[in-house]
């Protein structure tokens, strides 16, 4: 099957959409709107700013499924799962204070954790499923446990992220089923 778009192009697109989302959340919403005096904007200006925030948010939602897809593909192509998991985990911890500061104004917050934690947990879920040769019972249990951990730890992407990563992995060799299932998730 001929590739429509390369992995590198997908990464660049995902990063662009992620930056658009973060611009809307951090600069427009948390920066300009939340820090402005009430009387600074007319109702029309406020509505325009909120529309821009919403457009940025909608465009930004495109990045997460792309990152999940790339993670599942990376699982099949990595030379060292340990290094892959470790590097994602390290970057999750390094970027968390910045993420918290941008979203809550505090260096430490348990409200929500950045997406790299979701991707790291997703990689651990895939590793466990692979270790048990895709045993249906163990695979389902692993996905449910991973989704539950993601939910209770407030990871960005919640249980949807773990489910989506798992779908991209489990249906890797079945493109039509993979994309149909990913839409349903």
C-alpha positions as MATLAB code, in Angstrom:
seq = 'XXXXXXXXXXXXXXXXXXXXXXXXXXXXXXXXXXXXXXXXXXXXXXXXXXXXXXXXXXXXXXXXXXXXXXXXXXXXXXXXXXXXXXXXXXXXXXXXXXXXXXXXXXXXXXXXXXXXXXXXXXXXXXXXXXXXXXXXXXXXXXXXXXXXXXXXXXXXXXXXXXXXXXXXXXXXXXXXXXXXXXXXX';
ca = [
       0.000    0.000    0.000;
       1.453    3.333   -1.045;
       1.878    5.923    1.703;
      -0.211    9.044    1.272;
       1.841   11.077    3.739;
       5.159   10.385    5.486;
       5.680    9.970    9.220;
       7.869   13.082    9.279;
       5.152   15.147    7.633;
       2.616   13.813   10.141;
       4.905   14.838   13.013;
       5.257   18.345   11.627;
       1.491   18.673   11.110;
       0.793   17.404   14.631;
       3.274   19.900   16.083;
       1.753   22.782   14.116;
      -1.758   21.905   15.315;
      -0.474   21.483   18.876;
       1.170   24.931   18.801;
      -2.085   26.452   17.498;
      -3.981   24.800   20.368;
      -1.470   25.993   22.965;
      -1.516   29.516   21.536;
      -5.287   29.621   21.929;
      -5.224   28.216   25.456;
      -2.152   29.914   26.904;
      -1.890   33.228   25.058;
      -5.472   34.080   24.128;
      -7.517   32.482   26.897;
      -5.210   32.340   29.927;
      -3.126   35.359   28.960;
      -5.218   38.024   27.282;
      -8.768   37.151   28.317;
      -8.249   36.054   31.929;
      -5.802   38.851   32.748;
      -7.758   41.694   31.170;
      -9.946   44.005   33.223;
     -13.651   43.322   32.707;
     -14.226   46.591   30.868;
     -11.285   46.193   28.495;
     -13.299   44.416   25.788;
     -16.662   45.147   24.290;
     -19.019   42.173   24.074;
     -18.256   41.900   20.373;
     -14.482   41.890   20.948;
     -14.840   39.315   23.717;
     -16.943   37.082   21.443;
     -14.335   37.377   18.688;
     -11.535   36.419   21.088;
     -13.501   33.446   22.401;
     -14.245   32.363   18.828;
     -10.513   32.489   18.089;
      -9.852   30.406   21.231;
     -12.449   27.851   20.117;
     -11.030   27.660   16.586;
      -7.525   27.122   17.997;
      -8.892   24.424   20.311;
     -10.722   22.612   17.495;
      -7.643   22.690   15.246;
      -5.484   21.533   18.144;
      -7.635   18.444   18.674;
      -6.249   17.096   15.399;
      -2.779   16.661   16.919;
      -3.605   14.083   19.612;
      -4.841   11.274   17.314;
      -1.811   11.868   15.094;
       0.540   11.510   18.086;
      -1.295    8.319   19.147;
      -0.945    6.901   15.636;
       2.758    7.784   15.502;
       3.329    6.223   18.928;
       1.755    2.935   17.819;
       3.771    2.985   14.599;
       6.918    3.810   16.566;
       6.273    0.769   18.751;
       6.702   -1.464   15.697;
       9.857    0.295   14.495;
      11.828    1.087   17.657;
      15.054   -0.745   18.397;
      14.689   -0.345   22.154;
      11.321   -0.191   23.905;
      13.063    0.562   27.202;
      14.734    3.676   25.745;
      11.490    4.706   24.045;
       9.496    4.462   27.306;
      12.280    6.068   29.344;
      12.713    9.045   27.009;
       8.956    9.700   26.891;
       8.754    9.431   30.684;
      11.697   11.765   31.255;
      10.264   14.391   28.902;
       6.855   14.016   30.584;
       8.377   14.921   33.957;
      10.571   17.709   32.532;
       7.677   19.381   30.714;
       5.066   18.984   33.480;
       5.969   22.130   35.482;
       5.859   24.204   32.281;
       2.518   22.627   31.337;
       1.113   23.315   34.815;
       2.366   26.904   34.799;
       0.857   27.576   31.376;
      -2.511   26.036   32.218;
      -3.032   26.796   35.914;
      -0.528   29.514   36.768;
       1.231   27.200   39.268;
       4.440   25.202   38.869;
       2.741   22.149   40.376;
      -0.856   21.091   39.871;
      -2.662   17.770   39.982;
      -5.597   19.116   37.933;
      -4.309   17.616   34.684;
      -1.044   16.065   33.529;
       0.525   16.631   30.120;
      -0.008   14.393   27.119;
       3.445   12.814   27.365;
       2.277   10.919   30.455;
      -0.626    9.525   28.417;
       1.721    8.522   25.613;
       4.143    6.905   28.098;
       1.337    4.929   29.725;
       0.050    3.972   26.281;
       3.469    2.628   25.390;
       3.539    0.579   28.602;
       0.081   -0.799   27.736;
       1.304   -1.794   24.252;
       4.408   -3.421   25.715;
       2.272   -5.480   28.100;
      -0.145   -6.529   25.347;
       2.782   -7.517   23.127;
       4.473   -9.461   25.940;
       1.429  -11.708   26.276;
       1.131  -12.205   22.503;
      -2.082  -10.202   22.179;
      -4.017  -12.616   24.436;
      -7.567  -11.237   24.247;
      -8.327  -11.385   27.977;
      -4.978   -9.922   29.040;
      -5.138   -7.285   26.283;
      -8.605   -6.136   27.342;
      -7.633   -6.124   31.028;
      -4.443   -4.178   30.275;
      -6.313   -1.576   28.228;
      -8.990   -1.167   30.921;
      -6.373   -0.845   33.688;
      -4.344    1.641   31.611;
      -7.473    3.650   30.815;
      -8.464    3.673   34.488;
      -4.997    4.846   35.566;
      -5.148    7.567   32.912;
      -8.550    8.669   34.186;
      -7.748    8.743   37.914;
      -4.393   10.470   37.343;
      -6.037   13.149   35.154;
      -3.730   12.497   32.223;
      -4.352   14.650   29.166;
      -6.224   12.400   26.771;
      -7.818   10.388   29.588;
      -9.018    6.891   28.822;
      -9.718    7.851   25.213;
      -5.990    8.210   24.653;
      -5.180    4.734   25.927;
      -8.066    3.264   23.911;
      -6.963    5.084   20.750;
      -3.316    4.045   21.107;
      -4.457    0.450   21.653;
      -6.714    0.527   18.575;
      -3.868    1.786   16.392;
      -1.655   -1.015   17.737;
      -4.108   -3.932   17.708;
      -5.406   -3.196   14.209;
      -2.026   -2.213   12.790;
      -2.231   -4.633    9.848;
      -5.922   -3.942    9.146;
      -6.085   -0.342    7.842;
      -9.839   -0.139    7.223;
     -10.678   -1.604   10.629;
      -7.973    0.500   12.309;
      -9.339    3.801   11.028;
     -12.977    2.805   11.553;
     -12.293    1.785   15.164;
     -10.245    4.941   15.796;
     -13.174    7.092   14.681;
     -15.479    5.199   17.049;
     -13.096    5.745   19.977;
];
